[in-house]
Amino acid sequence: MLRSIRAQLSLSIMLILLLTVALISVLSNWIINNEFEDYITRQEHQRSESIVTDLGNRYDSLKGGWDHNLLHTIGMYSLYDGYLLKIYSIDGTLLWDAENHDMSLCGQIMGEISTRMSQAKKHGDFVTNTYDIIRSGTKLGSVSIRYYGPFFFTENDYLFINTLNTVLLAVALLSTGVAVIAGGLLARRITQPVVKTAYIATQIAQGNYNLRFDSTPNAKELEEMGRAMNHLTQALSDQESLRKRLTSDVAHELRTPLSAVGSYLEAMTEGLWEATPERLQSCHEEIKRLGVLVADLERLAKIEDGNLQLNMANTDLFEIVQTAVHNLEPKAMKKELSLFIEGDPVIVEADRERMIQVVMNLLSNAILYTQMHGHIRMKVWKDHQAGLIRVEDDGIGIAEDELPFIFERFYRTDKSRNRKTGGTGIGLTIAKSIVEAHGGKIEVTSAVGMGSCFTVTLPEK
């Protein structure tokens, strides 16, 4: 069964946090207990050495022995600390024995220690170590020390380690609770934008392009995903608008010549008009217009389908501009436009005929949309291993909101699609496709009433 991303993230995050908390708790408990046990073991060795040193210091050199009361005091203090002493003289005579002194007390203390260590789950047994009592290099006797080995906890030690383990367990449980809550909240925070994105994608699939991802997640990746979704939604909305407009524009482009030809033929067929050469010529012109439209569409389809064959060769961009100007100069002279060309020969690898088509299209548009006595400037130059061509005019310009769409097929800024103000709206689309087929790019800047500037960039190789 498929789980939601939120559920999977929640489980994953909680599992990671739980494992981390458990690992830290176990390691902390193990390290602290080991260090504490090492500390207790060192303390026991030091305590044994302290007993031996204390007995040596209590030896009365003048009397040649120990005061029995002092031995009793040392022995009882040691007994209460968990150490059972047997003290011998230099000749091996037993001077003081804890078990002989108070067998029941010794049994009680040993039993308490055994019970305490069993509760602490530290298993061991009573061991006996014998030490020589030496002072100033002279052996005075010996002492046998019996205690629970390899180490044992006093009552205070046991309370300390037991409290510490309880605190560690409480911290682990508290951390687990925090991990569960934090994992759930974090998973929710991460998945909320994803869920919203999925919802927007579903709405887009149903044709609703008005939704936008408007939340601001604090994660860079999620924010980029939101921006990408908004960009996709806007692009699809624009494409839908262009698709609807394309249908309308194609219908308009076909309707005008078909209506004209149909009207002429109908009138001549019914005898209302005489089939004069002039009227037949008008029908022929309209049919030629349809032929141009179909040819443009065929060229565009061929380019966009990747079937365009480019005859790549070393080509001079400056010579291409000169050729385009020479071909369109009569058209510019009719509007008394000033054409300026500047630059130097720039050699790139390109299809000469196709690039002439591109430049002529840009120059033709510049002539068409520039008023009488206007100016058109063309420049060719080289920059960073690329050849560039600029076509700049001081014509009517293009509105800013129209710029993103001017390379779309059939798109024209003139919504009436008047033949006097433009062609079919495919020329720039073909130009852009040809330039991109060369591995280049075409860019435009424009302002209404200020003119337009088209820049073509082609790589040298």
N, C-alpha and C positions, 0 to 999 in steps of 0.2 A: 504494500500500500504506500502510495506517495505521500510524503509529509510536506508541509509548507516550508518555505525557506526560513520563516520565523521560528518554527518548531525545531528545524534542524540546527539553526544558529544557536537557539536557546540551549538545546541539549549539548551542542559542541562546546559552547562557552562555559556552561555550567560544569561539564565534564572536565575541561581543562583546569578551571578554577578549583574544582574539588580535588583533582589529582595533585595540583600544586599545593593546596592547603594541607592535604594528607601527607605529601612528601615532606613539606617543611615541618609539620608537627612530629612526624616519626623521626626525622633526622635530628630535630631539636631535642626530643626526648632521649634519643639514643646518645647523642653527644653529651648532654647535660648529665645523664645518669652515669655514663662512663667516666666523665671528668670527676664527678662527685665520688664515685667508687675509688678512683685513683687517689683522690684527696684523702678519703677515709683510710685507705691502705697506708698511705704515707704517715698519716696521723698515728696509726697504731704502732708503726715501727718507731716513730719518734717517742711515743708514750712508753714503749718497752725500754728504749735507751734511756729515757728520763728516769724510769724506776731504778734501773741499774746504777745510773749516776748518783741518784739520791741516796741509795743504800751505801755507796762508797763514801759519800760525804758524811754520812751519819756514823761511820766507824770511829770508835774512840781509840786512838793509838796508845794513849797512856794506860788504859785498862786492858788493851789488847782484845777488844770485842765490841759488840753492839749493846746498846741499852734495849732490853726486851720491850719496854713500853714504846720506844721509837719504831721497832720492827712491827709491833702490833698496829701502830697508827698508819704506817706506810702500807701495810698489808690490807687493812680495812678500807682505806681510801682507794687502793687499787681494786679491791673486790667490788666496791660500789660502781667503779668504772667498767667492770666486766673482766678484770684480770685476776686470776687465781694464782697466788704466789706460794712457792716453797723455797725457803731461804736456808742455805747450808753454810757451815763454817768451812775454814780452809782444810780441815781434816775430814769433811764430809758429814759432820754431825748436823741433823735437822734442827734448825733453830726456831723456825716458825712455819706453820702450815695452815693455809686458809681453810682447807677441808676439815682438818682436825679441830680447828678453832670453832667453826660453826658450819657443820655439814648441811643443815637445813637451809641456811641463808645462801650457801653456795649453790645448792640445788635450785632454790627459787630464782636466783639471778641467772643461772645458766638456762633454766626453763624459759624465763622471760625473753632472753636473747634469742633462743631457738624459735619461740613463737613469733617474735617480731620479724626475724629473718624469713620465716616461712610465709608470713603475711606479705612481706615484700617480694616474695618469690625469688629469694636469693638463697640458693642451697649451698651448704658447706658443712663443716664439722669442727669440733674443738681440736686444736693443735697445741702442742707444747714445745717451747723453745727454751733452751738453757743458755745462760750468759755468765761469764766470769765477772766477778766484782773486783775491779782493779782500781787502785788509787796510787798515783805517783809511781807507776810501773810495777807496783807490788800487788800480787793477787791476794785478796782478803777472804774470798769465799766464792759462792756461786748462788744463782737464783734461777729457779725454774718457773716460767711464766706460761700459764695456760689461758687461751682465749679462743673465741669462735673465729675460724679462719675460712677463706683468706682475709675476710674483713667482716665487721659487724656494725650495725647501726645502734647508736644510743637512742633513747626515747626521743630526744630532741632532733637527732639526725633523721629518725623515721618520720616524725611529724613534718619536718622540712621537705623531704623528698616526696612524701605523700601529698602535701599541699601543692608542691610544684607540679606534680603530675596532674592533679585536679585542675590547676590553672591552665595548663597546656591543653587539657581535654576541653575545658570551657572555651578557650580561645579558638580551638579547632572547630567546635560546634558553632560558635558565633561567626567565624569566618565562612563556614559552610553556608549558613543562612544568608550572610551578606553576598556570597558568591551566587547563590540561587537568585536573589533579588536583582543583583547587578547584571547577571547574565540575561535575565528576562528583559530588563529595561534596555540594555545595550542592543539585544537582538531586535527589540521593538523599534528602537531608534534607527537601526540599520535597515530593517526591512520595510519600514513605513514608506520611504521614497520608492523602494522597489515595487511595493504593492500599488502605489499610486501610478508609477510608470506603466505597470502592467494594465491598470484600468484605462489609462489614456491610450495605450496601444490598442486595447479592445475597442474603444470608442472610435479610434482612427479607422480600424478595420470596418466599422459600421458606417463610415462616411462622416463622422462628426469631427471637424478640424478646429473647433473653437476652444477646446480645452487646452490649458497650459500648465506646466509644472511650475508652480509659484512658490513652493516652500524653499527654505534656505538651509539645507543640512550643513553641518560643520565639517563634513568630510569632503576632501577635494574631489575624490573619485565620484561620490554621489552627486556633488554639485555639477561636475562635468557631464554626468549622465543626464541630469535634469536639463542642462543647456542643450545637449545633443537631442533630447526628446523634443524640446521646444523648437529647435531648428528644424527637425524632421517634420513636426506638425505644420510649421509655417511653410516649409518647402512643399509639402503635399497640398496644403491649402492653395498656395500659389499655382502649383501644377494643375489643380482642379479648375481654378479660375482660367488658367491658360487653355486647358482642354476645352472648356465651354466656349471660350472666346475663339479658339481655333476652329471649332465646328461652325460658329457663326461667320467667321472670316472666310473660311473655305466656301461656305454656301454663298456668301456675298460675291466672292471672286468668280464663282461659276454662274451665279444667277445673272449678273450684268450682261456678259456676252451672249449667254444662251437666250435671255429675254430679247435682246436686240435682234439676234439672228432669227429667232422664232417669229417675232413681230414682222420683220421684213419678208420672210418667206410666206407667212400667212397672208399678208396683204397682197403679195405678188401672185400667190396661188389662187386667191379669190378674185383676182382681176382688179383689185382696188388700185394697185400700183403696177406700173410697167416695169418689167425686168430690165432696167437700164444698166449699162456698165458701171455707173457710179454706185447704184444700190447694191449690185453684186460685189463691187469692190468693198463696200462697207461690211457686207457679210463676211467677206474674205478676211478683212482686218480683225473682226471679232474672233473668227476661228483661229487666226494666227495668234491672237492674245491667249486663247485657250491652249494653243500648242506651246507657247512660251511658259505658261504656268505648269503644264505637265512636264516639260523638259526640266524646269527648275526643280520640281519635285523628284524627278528621276535622278538628277544629279545629287540632290541632297540625300536621297535614300542610298545611293551608291557610296557616298562618302561616309555616312553614319553606319552603314553595314560593314565597313572595313574593306570594301571591294575596290576602293579607289587606288588606281595604279599611278604612282608618282615616278616620273622620269627624273631622278635625282642627278644633278650635275653641278659643277661650280658655276654659280650664277651671280652676276653683279646687280645688287639691289638698286644702285643708282641708275643703271641702265633700264631697269624695270620701271622705275618711276618716270623716267624720261619718255619711255614708250607709252605709258598710260596717259601722260600729259599730252603727248602728240595726238593720241587717238581721240581724246575728249576736248581738245582745245577749241574746236569749232563750237561745241556746246557751251563752253564757258564764254566765248566771244559774244554769243547771242545775248548774254546777260551782262556783258561788259565787265566781267570779273577779272581781277588781277591774280595771276598765278605766279608764285615764287618757289623756286627750287634751290635748296642749298645742301651741301654735303660733299662727300668724296666717295669714290668707288669702294664698295664693301662686298667682298666675296663670301658667299655662304653656299652650302650644299642644299639645293632646292629644285623644285620643278618650276622652270621659268614660266611656262604658259599658265600654270595654276596661280602663281604669285602675281602675274599680270592681271589675272581675273580678280584677285583679292584687291589689288591697288586700284584697279578701275572701278570696282564696286564702291570703295571708300571715297574715291575722288568724285564719282558720279553723284553719290549722296551729298557730298559737300557742295557741289555745284547746284544741285536741286534745292537744298535748304538754305542757300545763301542769297540774300536779296541783291538786286541790281547794284552794280558798282562795288560789290563786296570784295573781300580778299581771301585767298586760300594760300596757305604756306605748307610746303612739303619739305621734309628734311630726312636725310639718310646719314647714319653714323654708326660707329662701332663702339661697343661698351661691354667689357667683361666677357670676352669670347662669344659675343652675340652681335648680330646685325639688327638695327632698328630702323623702322620707317614710321614717320609721323605725318599725319594728314590733319591740318588744323584750319578751321574756318571761323569767320565772325558772323555766322548765320543766326538762325532763330534759336538754336540750342535745344536741349532736351531737359524736361523737368527731372528733378532728382529722383522722384518716385518712379519714373519710367525707366531709368538707367538699368536696373537689374533685369529688365525684360527685353531689351531691344535686340538681343541676339536670338530670341525665341522665334520659331517659324511663324510667319503670317502676322507678327506683331508690328503694329504701326502706331505712332503717337497720334496720328490723325484718325480719330474714331470713325469719321465718315468714309474713310478709305477712298477719298477722291483721287482719281487717276492723275490729276494735275499736281498733286502734292506727294506722289510717291508711287512705288511699284507694288508688287505683290507682298512684300514683307519677308521674302525668303533670302534676299541677297546677303544680308549680314550674317544670317545663319550659315549659309554656304561658306562665306569668307572665314568665319570662326572655325568651322569644321576643317577647312583646308589648312589653315595656320596650325591648328592642333595636330593634324595629321603629319605635319613637319616637325612636331615636337616643340612648337612655339606657343605663343599666347598673344591675344589681342585684348587691349584695354581701352577704356573710354572715360573721359572726363568731360563734363558739359555743364552749362548754366543757361537758363532761359534768357534769351536776348543777348547773350554774350558769345555764343558759338559753341562748337564741339571740337574735341581733339581725340583722334584715334591713333593708338600706338601699337605697331606690330613688332614683336620680338621673335627673332629666329636664331637658333643655335648655329654656330659656324659648321659644325659637323654633326 
